[in-house]
Amino acid sequence: MQRESFKTRAGTIRYRPVVDEDELRHALFSDNVGFCLDCGAETDGVEPDARKYNCDECGMRAVYGLEELLMMGLVRIGEVNA
C-alpha cells in the first residue's frame, strides 16, 4: 500500500493510502490493515472500524482501520506507481 500527502482544510499535512482495486480487495478480505494519517505508517491487526488508535511509528492517536478510512473518503483508489 502506498501513501500520498494531502492538506486538510486547516492547512495540516496528512497522509492517506493509495491502493489499486486488487490491493484493496485483498486488504479488505484478508488483512486487518490500519493506516496512520499523521505519518502514513501501515499497521496490521487493526479492527476495520478503528479510530484514533496509537501509532507505533510516531506515537500519535491517528491510526484508522481501512474500512473506516473508506467511509471517511480518505482512500484513493486508482493506479499505484510501481
C-alpha positions in Angstrom: 0.0 0.0 0.0 1.4 3.4 -1.0 0.6 6.7 0.6 0.2 10.3 -0.6 0.1 13.6 1.3 -2.8 16.0 1.3 -3.6 19.2 3.0 -6.5 19.5 5.3 -8.9 22.5 5.4 -6.9 23.7 8.5 -3.7 23.6 6.4 -2.2 20.5 8.2 -0.3 17.9 6.0 -1.7 14.4 6.5 -1.3 11.1 4.6 -3.8 8.8 3.0 -3.4 5.3 1.5 -3.4 4.8 -2.3 -4.5 1.4 -3.5 -5.5 -0.3 -6.7 -8.6 -2.4 -6.8 -6.9 -5.7 -6.4 -4.8 -4.5 -3.4 -8.0 -3.0 -1.8 -9.9 -6.3 -2.3 -7.1 -8.3 -0.7 -6.7 -5.9 2.2 -10.4 -5.8 3.0 -11.0 -9.5 2.9 -7.8 -10.9 4.4 -5.9 -8.3 6.4 -6.9 -6.0 9.3 -5.0 -3.1 8.0 -4.7 0.3 9.7 -3.2 3.5 8.5 -1.8 6.5 10.3 -3.0 9.8 9.0 -0.1 11.6 10.7 2.9 9.7 9.4 1.5 7.4 6.8 2.6 4.2 8.5 0.7 1.0 7.8 -0.3 -1.2 10.7 -1.6 -4.8 10.8 -4.0 -6.2 13.3 -6.3 -3.1 13.4 -10.1 -3.5 13.6 -11.9 -2.3 10.4 -13.7 0.4 12.3 -10.7 1.6 14.4 -10.5 5.3 15.1 -7.7 7.2 16.7 -5.6 4.2 17.8 -2.0 4.9 18.8 0.6 4.7 16.1 3.7 2.5 16.8 5.8 4.7 14.5 5.0 8.3 15.5 3.1 7.8 18.8 0.1 9.9 17.6 -3.5 8.8 18.0 -4.1 8.8 14.3 -4.4 5.2 13.2 -7.7 4.3 11.5 -9.0 1.0 10.1 -9.0 0.8 6.3 -12.8 0.4 6.1 -13.2 3.4 8.4 -11.0 5.4 6.0 -13.0 4.3 3.1 -16.2 5.6 4.7 -14.5 8.9 5.5 -13.4 9.2 1.9 -9.7 9.1 2.7 -8.6 6.3 0.5 -7.6 7.0 -3.1 -8.4 4.0 -5.3 -6.6 4.1 -8.6 -3.3 3.4 -10.4 -0.5 2.8 -8.0 3.0 3.9 -9.0 5.5 1.0 -9.1 
